[in-house]
Each structure stands twice: as structure tokens, then as C-alpha cells.
Amino acid sequence: MIFFYLSAGIFYSLGWILFFRGRYLPSSPHQNQVEISIIVPARNEQDNLQKLLPRLNEQESKPAEIIVVDDQSTDQTASIAKKHSATVLQLFEHPKTWLGKTLACQRGAEASKGQWLLFLDADVQPEKDFLTRIAGCDPKPGTVLGIMPFHNICKTYENASLLFQLITVFSTRAFSWPKPSQALGMFGQCMLIHREDYQKIGGHEAVKSQVVENFSLGQKMNQLGIEKQYYLGKGSLSMRMFPTGLADLIRGWSKTFLKGSSLVPTAWMTLISLWISSAMFTFFSLLGTEEPWRTYSMMLYLLFAFQIWWLGRRLGKFSLLGGIFFPLHFCFYNVIFFRSLWKKCTGQKEHWKGRELD
């Protein structure tokens, strides 16, 4: 029994190691001149664009241009973008070998004129000094910036993303200790890359059929020796995921779950699984042990609860209850896993924004 408790304590430390270097986008008093073209892939994003585009137009540091790529939207995406003075590109053709987002990003990059390309998802919300902060990082060719937006929570069900967000960050090795020589992926919601580096990796065309294109792009960068810098977006860039309900949240995480995990090296995924298993061990040992082991289980349980809550608060406005009742998050995580596995084994396709995904 002592072995299990010692193991759980050791694996508990993995949570801190995997997030050891978490840092926010710095605030710099210096404003370097960085010519940035902002590219926003958009499919049925009229509501999000009405929030995003005014914020981009109000930036302290003005971008060279704002390009919205309308991916065959059936709402007012294009007209909203034009209303807010963005350049609108419309995709009328959609080759079968491409996914919607990768095609939109590629076409936007091809039409842009800036030396730096900033790819933004339509559901992010930057603060007024966001581009100033990016310029303050003094980006150089050969280095790509990835920023994880702070996750805003407005409804209770949105807290269900807590564990998925943590595992996303863990999987990229973006903030792990010691500093990884080649972190695995990028943050797809916000990526700044120099045009020469973008062309060097083959653009989004190199990952045109990938659902989790950000991981595949990160691997391309590793192969070519392109460095990556990662930041947390709290105070500079936020987002709200799946505001339309729990069903969309389930579909959203399901579409990336198995694909994403398959790109993470087995050894690294094993470490994450050990952390998860150790947390759940403390819960089950509370139910099935007697004193003095139950006291030890409670101590470990509270340590995991605090850790999950504290790390979650670095990523978003996740509630304290999410940490206290973390086993519920792990149960939901397993529901998504077996749902995704069942769909894969039975050949069913996931649907997202009116399209089928392989």
C-alpha cells in the first residue's frame, strides 16, 4: 500500500513539472515596428467577428491589414467583416484533400502583404495592447510565437473543458521543465510566424488534411530547426469556447481527441496518463480504505484538487468546484474518449460546422 501512495505522490509532481514554465505575454514599454498581417479563418462566425474586429481596429499598434477568409459561410460573416473594414476573401471552391481551416489560412497567407503573419481564431478577444505586447517580444525570423488564449467561462457547462485544456497544454510540452529542445505543437488559436518561415515549412498546405493542424505544424518546425516561444494569454488575449451548448463542446473536443493524442509521443502521453491515474487513485482510495490510509488519501486528494484548480486558473476562469470535484472532469474525459473511440471503430464521422470530418 505504501508503494501506491509513494507513486501517487511522485506522479502528483508531474503536474507541476508539465506546467513549470507557464508565463504570460510580457508587457513591454518599447514598441518595435512589426509589420503584421492578421488572418482570421471564418465559417459562420458573424457573432464572434462582431466582437473581434472592433478590438483589432482599436489596437494601440495598428496591423498592416486584417484579412477575414470566409469559408463558405451561410450567415453574415462576409458582410460583418466588410462592415468593420476587413479585407474579405471568399472560398468558393473546396478541394476534397483540404480541411476548411487549413485552406482558409493558406489562402489568407497567400493574399497578405505583411512580413509577419498572425493567425487568429474568430472566437478570440484581444486587449488593446495585444499587438504592442507582441511587438515587445521583439520577434525574429526563425522563431514562432504561440499564445494560449485565456478561457472565459460564462455558463456552468463550460467548466467541462478544464481537463481538456490542461492536457492540451501538457501535450504540447510548451511550458514543461526543463525547457524542451523541441516542444511538440503550437496553439492553433493564435500563432505569429515570419513569412519566410511560413514558406519554409510549406504553409498550411503541408498539413492541409490535418484536424489538429497546430500539432502537425509544430512538428514541421521541429524538423527545420525553427524555434518556438509560448505564452499564456491572461491579460492580453482571451476566448470563449463552445458558447452554443454542451453538445457543441462534446463535438468540439471529440473531433480533436484521438487525432491529437496520436501525435503525442508514447512516452510523453504515458507521463500524462500516470498523472491522471494517480489523481483518480486518491479518489478511489478514499472510498475503499480504512484509517490511517484514508487520511493519507484525503491529503493527496486535496493536493490534486488544489493543483488542478490552480493550474486551471492560469488557463481560464474555471471554478473552484472544478478542482474540488475533479473526478467528475476525469469521468467526462473518459466519456469523450470512448465516444471518439467508438466513432473511429465503427467508421462514423464527426460533424463540425455543417461538415463531416474523417
N, C-alpha and C positions, 0 to 999 in steps of 0.2 A: 504493500500500500504506500509505503514511504516513497518508493520509486515513482509511482504515478504523480504524487504531489510534487516531488522534486522536478519531474519532467514538465508538469504544468507550469511551475514557477519559471523554469528556464525558457519555455516557449512563450510565456507571457512577455518576456523581454523582447521577443521578436517584433511585437507591435511598435515598440519604441525605436528599434533598430531600423525597421522598414520606413519610419517616418522621421528619422533623426534630423535630417537636414531641411525640413519644411521651412520655407522662407517666403515672405511677402514681396511683391513687386516694390522695389525701393522708391522713395520719394527723393528726387534729386533737385537741387537748386539750379543746376545747369541745364540748359535746353539746347541740345545738339540739333543740328539740321539733318533730319532724316526724311527722305522723300518716300512717303508711304502710300501705296495704293491699297485701299481696303476692298476686299472681295467677299461678298455675302451670298452664298448659295441659298436659294429660297424656293420652296414649294409650298404653296398655300400658307404663307406667313404674313398675311395682312395685319393681323393683330400685333405680332411681335415687331414688325417693321415700323409700326406707328409709335413704338416705344424706343426702338434702337436708333432710327435715323435722326430724330431730333437731337439725341445725345451725341451722335457723331458730328452733327453740324455745329454743335456748341463747344467742341473741343478747344482747349487753350492752344494746342498745336494743331494746325489745320492739315488734314491729309491732302495728298496730291489729287486724289479722286476717291469717290465711293461708287463701286460697281455692284449692282444687285443683279444676279443671274436668275431670271425667272424660269424655273424648271417645270414648264407646262402646268402652271397653277390654274385652278378653276375658280379662284376668288379674285380679290382686287389687289393682289401682290404687286403687279406691274404699275398700276395707277397710283398706288400709295407711294411706291418708290419714286416715281416721277414727281409726285407732289412735293416730295422732300428733296428735290434736286439731285437725286442719284442718277447715274448712268445705268440704263436698263438694257440688259442683254436677254433675249428670249431664245430658249431652246425649242426649236420646232421639231428637230429630229432627235431620236434617242436610240443609238446603236445598241443591239442586244448585249454586246460584250461589256458595256459600261453600266455602272450604277449611277443613279441620279446625282448624288452629291459630288462624286469624283468628276463627272462630266462637267457639272456646273463650275467647280473650282478650276478645272483645266481651261475652260473657255474664258472664264473671267481673267485668269492669269495671262492668257494669250492677248486679250484686248487691253490689258493695263499698260501704263507707261512709267510707273514708279520703279525705282531701283530696289525697293523693299516691298514685299507682298505680305499683307496682313489678312489672313483668312479668319473670318468671324462667323460663327453660327448666328442665325437670326434671333435666337432667344436670349442673347447676352445683353447686358446693360452696363456700359462703361461710365465711370465717373468723368467729370470734366477734365481732370488732369491725367486721364489714362494714357493718351498718346505722349504727353510730356514725360510721364514716368517711363514709358518705353524708350523714348529718346535718351532719357537719363541713364539707361543701361549701357549706352554707347555701343550699340550692336555693330559687329564687324562681319564682313563676309567670312564664311567658314563656320559661323555659329548661328544656330537657330534658337529662337525663344519660344517656349511653350508655357502658356498661362492657364491654370486651372481656375475657372470662374467660381466665385463664392456662391453656394447653392441657397437661394432664398426659399423659404418654406412658408406657404400661406394656408395650406389645409393639412389636416392631420395625416391623411393617407400619404402625403409626400414624404413623410419621415421614413417610409419604407425603402427609400433609396439609400439610406445611411450605409449599410454594409456594402452595397454595390459601389458606392463612391470610394469607400476605404480600399476595397480590393482593386479598384481601377488604379488608384494611386500606388498601392503596394506593387501591383503587377508591372507598372512602368519602371520601377526602381528609380523614379525621379528624385526622391528625397531620402534614399536609404543610406545607411552608414556601413562601411566607409563609402566615399564617393565612388560610384561605379564608373569604370572606364567607358563603358558603353551602355547607358541606360536604354531600355527596350523600345519605348514608343513615345509619341508626342500626345499632347492634349488637343483633340480634334476641334474643340470649341474655339480655340484661339492659338494661332501659330504665326509667327513672324519669321520670314525667310528671305534672304537676298535672292534676287532674280538669277544670278549666276549659279547659286547653289540649287535653286529650284530646277533649273535646266539640267544641272549635273546629275540629279537623282532621277531625271526623266519625268518630272512633274507628276501630276495625279494620273497621267496616262500609265505610269509604271505600276499603279495599284488600282487600275480602273474597275476591277471586278471585286474588290475587297470591301466587305461590310464595315470592318473596323480598319479603315484606311490609315488612321493615325498610327497604329502599331506597325503596319507594313512600311509606311514612310519612315518611321524611326529606324527600322532595320536597314532600309536603303541608305540612310545617313550613316549608320554604323559602318557599313561596307565601304563607304567612300571617305571615312575619317572626318565627317562633319560633326563638330561639337554641338552639344545641346545644353541650354540653360533652362531651368524650370523655376516657376514662381507660383505661389498661391495668390488668388485674385482678391482676397478680402481687402476692402477699402479702395479697390480700383476697378474691378470687373466682377459682375455678378450675373446670375442666370436664374431662371425658374424652369425646371424640367417638368414635363407632363402635367400642365395645368388643367387638362381637359378630363382627368379622372383616373381612377386606379387601373382601368382596363388598358389605357394607353401606357401607363407606367409598366405594366406587366409585359405588354408587347414590345415596348422600347428596350427594356433590359433583356428580354428573351432574344431579340434579333442580334444582339452582340455577344451574348453569354458564351455559347460554345465556340463561336468563331474566335473571340478574344482569348479565351483560355487556351485554345490550341496553339496560339502564337507565343505563349509564355513558356520558357524552358522548363522542363520537368522538375529540375532541382529547385528552381525558384517557386514554382507552383506548389511543390511539396512543403516548403517552408510556410507558405501562406496557409496551406491545409492544416499543418501542425498547430499553427496559431488558432485557427478556428476550432479544431478538435479539442485543444486544451481549454478554451473558453467554455465549450459545451460540457467538458468533463466536470468542471467545477459545478455546473448546474445539476447534472445528474447525480453527482456525489452528494449533493445536498439532500436529495430525495432518498438515497439508499444507504447512507452510512450512519453510524452512531458516534457518540462522543468518544474520544476527543476529535475524531476525524471530521465530524460535521462542523466544528468550529474552524478548522483549517480550510474546509471547503468554503465556508462563508467569507473568510478573509480573502481567499483567492477570487471568489465571485465578485466581491466588492472592488478588488483591484482591476479586474477585467471591465467591470461596469464603468469605473472611473476612466480607464484608458479609452474605451470605445467612445464615451461621451466627450472626453477632452479632445481626442483626435477628430471626432466628428464636428466639433465646434470650430476647428480650424478650417473645415471644408464647407460648412454651411450652418444654417440656423436650426440644426437638429435639436430636438427637445431632450431635456434631462431624463425623461421617462424612457427615451430610446436607449440610453445607457443602462438604466436600472433593469429594464426588461429586455436586455439584449438577446436572450434566447428566442424571442419572437422574431427578431430580424434574421436569425440563423435559420429558423423554420421557414420563413418566407423565401430566403435564399435557396433552400433545398427545393421548395415548390417550383421556383423558376428553373432550377437546374433540371429537375425531372420532366418538367413541361418541355423544355428545349430538347432534352434527350429523346423524349417520346416523339416529338415532331420530326427530329432527324431520323430516327429509326423507322418511322412509318412513312417517310417521304413527304410529309406535309410541309407547306411553305408558310413562312411568316408574312403577314401583311403589314405594311407601314406606309402611311400617307397615300393610300389607294393603289399601292403597287405590291407585287409579290416579290419576296426576297428568297433566294436559294439558301 
